[in-house]
Amino acid sequence: QAQLVESGGGLVQAGQSLRLSCEDSGSAFRFNDIGWYRQAPGKQRELVALITRGGDTNYADSAKGRFTISRDNAKNTVYLQMNSLKPEDTAVYYCKYTWSTYWGQGTQVTVSA
């Protein structure tokens, strides 16, 4: 299975937090690197955070210190904890296996000023 299912988006005020979830039913989940991406209106899609099958993480400069990516292989789930949200974080957020060319519908995050 190449596509994952995102959830957890919503509308929050600046400075508050959200936790996004990314779930798959595949048996090989633990062997794949997974990234969180986002696309704001009129802007290019960008990588926000990545977690490898070994648990190593990497973040975009805009996310460092505020966002945390983690995974629970027993639950086939990757999380993106987003703290201190800013209006510029407003976007549709997607998760994807790094090797996949398929995108899901994503989950909308809206941060009000």
C-alpha positions as CSV (number, residue, x, y, z in Angstrom):
1,Q,0.0,0.0,0.0
2,A,1.5,3.3,-1.1
3,Q,-1.0,5.8,0.4
4,L,-1.4,6.7,4.0
5,V,-4.5,8.3,5.7
6,E,-4.0,11.7,7.4
7,S,-6.2,13.0,10.2
8,G,-6.2,15.5,13.1
9,G,-6.3,18.8,11.3
10,G,-8.5,21.7,12.4
11,L,-8.8,25.3,13.2
12,V,-6.8,26.7,16.1
13,Q,-5.5,30.1,17.3
14,A,-1.9,31.2,17.0
15,G,0.2,29.8,19.7
16,Q,-1.9,26.6,20.2
17,S,-1.2,23.0,19.3
18,L,-2.4,20.2,17.1
19,R,-1.3,16.6,16.6
20,L,-1.7,15.0,13.2
21,S,-1.8,11.3,12.6
22,C,-0.8,9.2,9.6
23,E,-2.0,5.6,9.5
24,D,-1.5,2.5,7.3
25,S,-2.7,-1.1,7.5
26,G,0.4,-2.5,5.7
27,S,2.5,-5.2,7.4
28,A,5.8,-3.5,6.3
29,F,5.1,-0.1,7.8
30,R,8.2,-0.3,10.1
31,F,10.6,-0.7,7.1
32,N,9.6,2.6,5.4
33,D,10.7,6.2,5.7
34,I,7.8,8.6,6.0
35,G,7.5,12.3,5.5
36,W,5.0,15.0,6.4
37,Y,4.5,17.6,3.7
38,R,2.4,20.7,3.4
39,Q,1.0,23.0,0.7
40,A,-0.4,26.5,1.4
41,P,-2.6,28.2,-1.2
42,G,-0.5,29.6,-4.1
43,K,2.7,28.0,-2.8
44,Q,4.7,24.9,-3.7
45,R,4.4,21.7,-1.6
46,E,7.3,21.4,0.9
47,L,8.7,18.8,3.2
48,V,8.1,19.6,6.8
49,A,9.5,16.6,8.7
50,L,10.8,13.1,7.9
51,I,11.3,10.0,10.0
52,T,13.3,7.0,8.9
53,R,12.6,3.4,9.5
54,G,15.3,3.6,12.2
55,G,13.7,6.5,13.9
56,D,16.1,9.3,12.8
57,T,14.3,12.6,12.1
58,N,14.9,15.7,10.0
59,Y,12.9,19.0,9.9
60,A,12.5,22.0,7.7
61,D,14.0,25.2,9.3
62,S,10.5,26.5,9.7
63,A,9.5,23.5,11.9
64,K,12.6,23.1,14.0
65,G,11.9,23.6,17.7
66,R,8.1,23.6,17.2
67,F,7.2,20.4,15.5
68,T,8.0,16.8,16.5
69,I,7.6,13.8,14.2
70,S,7.4,10.3,15.8
71,R,6.3,6.8,15.0
72,D,4.6,3.9,16.7
73,N,5.4,0.9,14.5
74,A,3.1,-1.4,16.6
75,K,0.2,0.9,15.7
76,N,1.3,1.6,12.1
77,T,1.1,5.3,12.9
78,V,3.3,8.4,12.4
79,Y,2.5,11.5,14.3
80,L,3.3,15.2,13.8
81,Q,3.0,17.2,17.0
82,M,2.8,20.9,16.1
83,N,3.2,23.4,18.9
84,S,3.4,27.2,18.9
85,L,1.4,27.3,15.7
86,K,1.6,30.4,13.5
87,P,-0.7,31.7,10.8
88,E,2.0,30.8,8.2
89,D,1.6,27.2,9.1
90,T,-1.9,27.2,7.5
91,A,-1.8,24.6,4.8
92,V,-3.0,21.2,3.7
93,Y,-0.8,18.6,5.4
94,Y,0.1,15.3,3.7
95,C,2.0,12.2,4.8
96,K,3.7,9.9,2.3
97,Y,6.2,7.1,2.0
98,T,9.3,8.8,0.6
99,W,9.5,6.3,-2.3
100,S,5.8,6.8,-3.3
101,T,4.5,9.0,-6.1
102,Y,0.9,8.9,-4.8
103,W,-0.6,11.7,-2.6
104,G,-3.7,11.4,-0.5
105,Q,-6.3,14.1,0.2
106,G,-4.4,15.4,3.2
107,T,-5.8,17.2,6.3
108,Q,-6.4,20.9,6.6
109,V,-4.7,23.0,9.2
110,T,-5.8,26.5,9.7
111,V,-4.2,28.9,12.2
112,S,-5.9,32.2,13.0
113,A,-4.0,35.3,14.0
